[in-house]
Amino acid sequence: MIGRYTRAALEILGHEVIGLVRRRIRASDIVADYSQMTNPQQWLEHLKGIDVVINAVGVLRNTPKTPMTAIHYLAPKALFEACEKMLIAKVIQISALGVDTVNPTLYQSSKLKADEYLKQSQLNWTILRPSVVFAPDGASAKMFLFLSRLPIVSLPGKGQMRLQPVHIQDIVAVILASIENKTSTRKKIINCVGAKVVSYKAMLASYALQQGKGVPLFIPIPLFLMSLTAKLTALHPDIPLEPDTLKMLLEGSAASTAGITEVLGHEPISIDDFIATSKKI
């Protein structure tokens, strides 16, 4: 999703964008299985004539088709090594907020390994660590918007985990600033968060009001039942809820806005303005 929006913005600005994809979208795209691109030699040919590399690949579930360690660490590591050999001018890594937490999930630890490898390289890098990303046609945004329209909504516990959703427009703006090599992005980790910290419950309430709906009746679900549900839904690879994703949700995802504000030159978009902002895109 981040890659798709970034590509559209770059093409509007006149840049030539070559994507590495499973299914070709543009004639210039490279079709490959990213999880199998774990040898730097596999990348060298593809990097000829490239100025900037953006790694925006990520998966929430570790499955045979989406091996998390390969996708989050081994393939990016090989890519970054190849970028050094090819003297790529700029590398942008899309990581995630909270990857440096104590007792991380596989998602977090595999992302962090790639971040750490990139940081010790000789490349000119920028690492973005987004909180929950809101894009009008994104899967998570669609799910949250749907839930917020329901008359009754169940909550994990009391729904008080702290979140700081960030709008896709701000993520793309930070990426564009990184490509321009602004001093505020050069060899920096940028926590990409929205202007406002909210609870999960308050997030859904805000989305309801922005859609002209009443705030749903919220029903707390004991965490032991949520944990049991996550174990059961983990048996279905297409459902995002499983023990690790529940753990990350309960940990929350919030940080200072200082870094993103410096890059943007203004405060990021507040969650209460997400839907109005999306209508302008």
C-alpha positions as CSV (number, residue, x, y, z in Angstrom):
1,M,0.0,0.0,0.0
2,I,2.7,2.5,0.9
3,G,4.6,1.5,-2.2
4,R,1.6,2.0,-4.4
5,Y,0.9,5.5,-3.1
6,T,4.5,6.4,-3.2
7,R,4.8,5.2,-6.8
8,A,1.8,7.3,-7.9
9,A,3.2,10.4,-6.3
10,L,6.7,9.9,-7.9
11,E,5.2,9.3,-11.3
12,I,3.1,12.5,-11.0
13,L,6.4,14.3,-10.3
14,G,7.9,12.8,-13.5
15,H,10.2,10.2,-11.9
16,E,10.6,6.8,-13.6
17,V,9.6,4.1,-11.1
18,I,10.5,0.5,-11.5
19,G,8.7,-1.9,-9.2
20,L,9.7,-5.4,-8.1
21,V,6.3,-7.2,-8.1
22,R,4.7,-10.6,-8.1
23,R,2.4,-9.6,-11.0
24,R,3.4,-7.0,-13.5
25,I,1.5,-3.7,-13.4
26,R,3.8,-1.6,-15.7
27,A,5.9,-2.8,-18.6
28,S,9.0,-1.7,-16.7
29,D,8.2,-3.8,-13.6
30,I,10.4,-6.6,-12.5
31,V,8.5,-9.8,-11.7
32,A,10.1,-11.8,-8.9
33,D,9.3,-13.5,-5.6
34,Y,10.9,-11.2,-3.0
35,S,11.2,-13.9,-0.4
36,Q,13.6,-15.7,-2.8
37,M,15.8,-12.7,-3.4
38,T,18.2,-13.4,-0.6
39,N,21.5,-13.3,-2.5
40,P,23.0,-9.9,-3.4
41,Q,24.0,-11.2,-6.8
42,Q,20.3,-11.5,-7.6
43,W,19.8,-7.8,-7.2
44,L,22.8,-6.4,-9.1
45,E,21.4,-6.5,-12.6
46,H,18.1,-4.9,-11.4
47,L,20.0,-2.0,-9.8
48,K,21.7,-0.7,-12.9
49,G,20.7,2.8,-13.6
50,I,18.8,3.2,-10.3
51,D,19.3,6.3,-8.1
52,V,17.0,5.6,-5.2
53,V,15.8,2.3,-3.7
54,I,12.7,2.1,-1.5
55,N,12.0,-1.1,0.4
56,A,8.3,-1.1,1.3
57,V,7.7,-4.8,1.5
58,G,6.1,-6.2,4.7
59,V,3.8,-9.0,5.8
60,L,1.8,-9.5,9.0
61,R,1.6,-13.3,9.0
62,N,4.5,-15.8,8.9
63,T,3.3,-18.5,6.5
64,P,5.0,-20.8,4.0
65,K,4.0,-18.4,1.2
66,T,5.2,-15.4,3.2
67,P,8.2,-16.4,5.2
68,M,8.7,-13.4,7.5
69,T,12.4,-13.7,8.2
70,A,13.2,-13.9,4.5
71,I,10.9,-11.0,3.5
72,H,11.8,-8.7,6.4
73,Y,15.5,-9.4,6.9
74,L,17.3,-11.8,4.5
75,A,16.0,-10.2,1.2
76,P,16.4,-6.6,2.4
77,K,19.9,-7.5,3.7
78,A,20.9,-8.8,0.3
79,L,19.3,-5.7,-1.4
80,F,21.2,-3.3,0.8
81,E,24.5,-5.2,0.2
82,A,23.9,-5.0,-3.5
83,C,23.1,-1.3,-3.2
84,E,26.5,-0.7,-1.6
85,K,28.2,-2.5,-4.5
86,M,26.2,-0.5,-7.0
87,L,26.8,2.8,-5.2
88,I,23.1,3.6,-4.9
89,A,22.6,7.2,-3.9
90,K,19.8,6.7,-1.4
91,V,18.0,3.8,0.3
92,I,14.7,4.2,2.2
93,Q,13.6,1.5,4.4
94,I,9.9,1.2,5.6
95,S,10.1,-0.4,9.0
96,A,7.5,-0.1,11.8
97,L,7.0,1.7,15.0
98,G,7.9,-0.5,18.0
99,V,10.3,-2.8,16.3
100,D,12.9,-2.0,19.1
101,T,10.5,-3.1,21.9
102,V,11.6,-5.5,24.6
103,N,10.5,-9.1,24.0
104,P,9.6,-8.5,20.3
105,T,7.5,-10.6,18.0
106,L,9.0,-12.2,14.9
107,Y,7.5,-9.3,12.9
108,Q,9.3,-6.8,15.0
109,S,12.6,-8.6,15.4
110,S,12.9,-9.4,11.7
111,K,12.2,-5.7,10.8
112,L,14.7,-4.5,13.3
113,K,17.5,-6.8,12.0
114,A,17.1,-5.2,8.5
115,D,17.1,-1.7,10.1
116,E,20.3,-2.5,12.0
117,Y,22.0,-3.9,9.0
118,L,21.2,-0.8,7.0
119,K,22.3,1.5,9.7
120,Q,25.8,0.0,9.8
121,S,26.2,0.2,6.0
122,Q,28.0,2.9,4.1
123,L,24.8,3.9,2.3
124,N,22.9,7.2,2.6
125,W,19.8,5.8,4.3
126,T,16.5,6.9,5.9
127,I,14.4,4.5,8.0
128,L,10.7,5.2,8.4
129,R,8.9,3.6,11.4
130,P,5.1,4.2,10.9
131,S,2.4,3.7,13.4
132,V,-1.0,2.4,12.1
133,V,-1.2,3.8,8.6
134,F,-4.5,5.1,7.3
135,A,-5.1,5.0,3.6
136,P,-8.7,5.3,2.3
137,D,-8.5,2.0,0.3
138,G,-6.1,0.2,2.7
139,A,-7.2,-3.1,4.2
140,S,-6.8,-2.0,7.8
141,A,-8.5,1.4,7.3
142,K,-11.4,-0.4,5.5
143,M,-11.8,-2.8,8.4
144,F,-11.7,0.0,11.1
145,L,-14.1,2.2,9.1
146,F,-16.5,-0.8,8.8
147,L,-16.3,-1.6,12.5
148,S,-16.9,2.0,13.4
149,R,-20.2,2.0,11.5
150,L,-21.6,-1.0,13.4
151,P,-24.1,-0.3,16.2
152,I,-22.2,-2.6,18.6
153,V,-18.5,-3.2,18.6
154,S,-16.4,-5.6,20.8
155,L,-13.2,-4.3,22.2
156,P,-10.0,-6.1,23.2
157,G,-10.1,-5.6,26.9
158,K,-11.3,-2.0,27.4
159,G,-9.8,-0.8,24.2
160,Q,-7.4,1.5,25.9
161,M,-4.2,0.7,24.1
162,R,-2.5,3.8,22.9
163,L,-2.3,4.4,19.1
164,Q,-1.2,7.2,16.9
165,P,-2.5,6.6,13.4
166,V,-0.7,8.4,10.6
167,H,-2.2,9.4,7.3
168,I,-0.7,7.9,4.1
169,Q,-0.3,11.5,2.7
170,D,2.2,12.2,5.5
171,I,4.1,9.0,4.9
172,V,4.5,9.8,1.2
173,A,5.6,13.3,2.0
174,V,8.4,12.0,4.3
175,I,9.5,9.6,1.6
176,L,9.6,12.4,-1.0
177,A,11.6,14.5,1.4
178,S,14.0,11.6,1.9
179,I,14.5,11.3,-1.8
180,E,15.3,15.0,-1.9
181,N,17.9,14.2,0.7
182,K,16.8,16.8,3.2
183,T,19.2,17.1,6.1
184,S,16.4,16.1,8.5
185,T,16.2,12.7,6.8
186,R,19.8,11.9,6.1
187,K,20.9,8.8,8.1
188,K,17.9,9.3,10.4
189,I,15.2,7.1,11.9
190,I,11.9,8.9,11.6
191,N,8.9,7.8,13.7
192,C,6.0,8.4,11.4
193,V,3.0,9.2,13.6
194,G,-0.1,11.3,13.5
195,A,-0.7,14.5,15.5
196,K,-2.9,12.8,18.1
197,V,-2.5,9.8,20.5
198,V,-5.8,8.0,20.9
199,S,-7.1,4.8,22.4
200,Y,-8.3,2.0,20.1
201,K,-11.8,2.8,21.4
202,A,-11.4,6.5,20.7
203,M,-10.0,5.8,17.2
204,L,-13.2,3.9,16.2
205,A,-15.4,6.6,17.8
206,S,-13.6,9.3,15.7
207,Y,-14.1,7.3,12.5
208,A,-17.8,6.9,13.3
209,L,-18.2,10.6,13.8
210,Q,-16.3,11.5,10.7
211,Q,-18.7,9.2,8.7
212,G,-21.7,11.0,10.1
213,K,-22.6,8.0,12.4
214,G,-23.2,7.8,16.1
215,V,-20.6,6.3,18.3
216,P,-21.1,2.5,18.6
217,L,-22.0,0.8,21.8
218,F,-18.6,-0.7,22.9
219,I,-18.6,-4.1,24.6
220,P,-15.3,-5.1,26.4
221,I,-14.1,-8.6,25.7
222,P,-11.8,-10.1,28.4
223,L,-8.3,-10.5,27.2
224,F,-8.2,-14.2,27.9
225,L,-11.0,-14.7,25.4
226,M,-9.2,-12.4,22.8
227,S,-6.1,-14.6,23.3
228,L,-8.1,-17.7,22.7
229,T,-9.8,-16.2,19.6
230,A,-6.3,-15.2,18.3
231,K,-5.1,-18.8,18.6
232,L,-8.1,-20.0,16.7
233,T,-7.9,-17.5,13.9
234,A,-4.2,-18.2,13.6
235,L,-5.2,-21.4,11.9
236,H,-6.6,-19.4,9.0
237,P,-3.7,-17.7,7.2
238,D,-5.9,-15.0,5.6
239,I,-7.1,-13.6,8.9
240,P,-4.7,-11.0,10.3
241,L,-5.6,-11.7,14.0
242,E,-3.2,-14.2,15.6
243,P,-1.2,-14.1,18.9
244,D,1.6,-11.9,17.6
245,T,-0.6,-9.3,16.0
246,L,-2.8,-9.2,19.1
247,K,0.3,-8.7,21.3
248,M,1.4,-5.8,19.1
249,L,-2.0,-4.2,19.2
250,L,-2.1,-4.5,23.1
251,E,1.4,-2.9,23.3
252,G,0.1,0.2,21.4
253,S,2.0,2.3,18.8
254,A,2.8,5.9,19.7
255,A,5.8,8.2,19.7
256,S,6.9,11.8,19.7
257,T,5.9,13.9,16.6
258,A,9.2,15.8,16.7
259,G,10.9,13.9,13.9
260,I,8.1,13.9,11.4
261,T,7.2,17.5,12.2
262,E,10.8,18.6,11.4
263,V,10.7,16.7,8.0
264,L,7.2,18.0,7.0
265,G,7.7,21.5,8.3
266,H,4.4,21.3,10.0
267,E,2.4,19.0,12.4
268,P,1.2,15.7,10.8
269,I,-2.5,15.2,10.1
270,S,-4.7,14.5,13.1
271,I,-6.8,11.4,13.1
272,D,-9.9,13.6,13.3
273,D,-9.2,15.0,9.9
274,F,-8.3,11.7,8.1
275,I,-11.5,11.2,6.1
276,A,-11.8,14.8,5.0
277,T,-8.1,14.7,4.0
278,S,-8.7,11.5,2.0
279,K,-11.4,13.1,0.0
280,K,-8.9,15.5,-1.4
281,I,-6.4,12.9,-2.6
